[in-house]
């Protein structure tokens, strides 16, 4: 089993700004984003996963370096990351975790 560090922040936009100043690439998730398998995930990175139904706010999405889509599994439109509790979405090197 693999784990990713998870952080919950009150002010995501401010946190994103701080992380960017520290050289961290910020990716957001949305249904209309670029397929994450086509994105270079080298270097320090953080992935913002919005709430179910609401997703990320407009301001948070605009603050991200890139917005990506995570694959959906099955016929029900519930992201695999929800079933896996978030840790199954991406490895630190960008490969999918199963």
Secondary structure as GFF3:
##gff-version 3
##sequence-region A 1 98
A	DSSP	alpha_helix	12	21	.	.	.	ID=ss1
A	DSSP	beta_strand	25	35	.	.	.	ID=ss2
A	DSSP	three_ten_helix	36	38	.	.	.	ID=ss3
A	DSSP	beta_strand	45	48	.	.	.	ID=ss4
A	DSSP	alpha_helix	58	63	.	.	.	ID=ss5
A	DSSP	beta_strand	66	69	.	.	.	ID=ss6
A	DSSP	alpha_helix	80	83	.	.	.	ID=ss7
###
